């Protein structure tokens, strides 16, 4: 029997390709950009495994073009780019990369929270523009972080790590999620509230929720209007958790103090987009898990998912067939 074909949509870092090569014949899209849709559809025809990035859409159309496919492994913790129900109907297993990026992404959430609150980017621009000529008692006043209230939207792995850091800053931490998390509440000293209460009482709001039909545009105009004018908003989840047009209005008109975005809608965000031009918005290019150690760990975990699935063994990080299960 010939070795199973493994299609990889972008060259991953670390030892991922070496790990995959132990399980089959590996084909890798050679360019440093997302694989074109038509190329991917053509390549998956004989594939038994598909190793994807968050830039690929794995839907019924793609799966119909891959009659031999047995596993999809996503080099990401989020899988909103994968139709899990369509995979389940075809008996295709789905893997992802939780845990290994938790702390790194939580670090980025806090980097953005502090940068926005203390106006770090504005300060750097001030110096580079040659405007720092003297000390001034009211120069670039920010908002406090320590001993304030932190609201975390989505208390999963990353949300819990963000909350734990907030407690170290002496913050009163509250969260909202679909289900209560009593064990985490006790371990972290946090309390569960509804979204309206969280938005109306938090000095800093961090979004770590997964993108689902229920959470798409969760932070819309009405939600932003509930927030305090001194509040900050940070998104390290997925861009469409926020209504982008509403956020532009909120930042422009001073409904909130500022925002820090690791993810955007659309993504990438054009350089001339209003959010990029606003001084009270810090935008970075989806760097949440972007350290060498973490990205290599993600890549290798995604590869081990493929190897296990092709061998008919339990995957290190396999998702349930559907969101509800």
Secondary structure, 3 states (H helix, E strand, C coil): CCCCEEEECCCCCCCHHHHHHCCCEEEECCCCCCCCHHHHHHHHHHEEEEEECCCCCECHHHHHCCCCCCEEEECCCCCCCECHHHHHHCCCEEECCCCCCHHHHHHHHHHHHHHHHCCHHHHHHHHHCCCCCCCCCCCCCCCCCCCCEEEEECCCHHHHHHHHHHHHCCCEEEEECCCCCHHHHHHHCCEECCHHHHHHHCCEEEECCCCCCCCCCCECHHHHHHCCCCCEEEECCCHHHECHHHHHHHHHCCCCCEEEECCCCCCCCCCCCHHHHCCCEEECCCCCCCCHHHHHHHHHHHHHHHHHHHCCCCCCCECCCCCCC
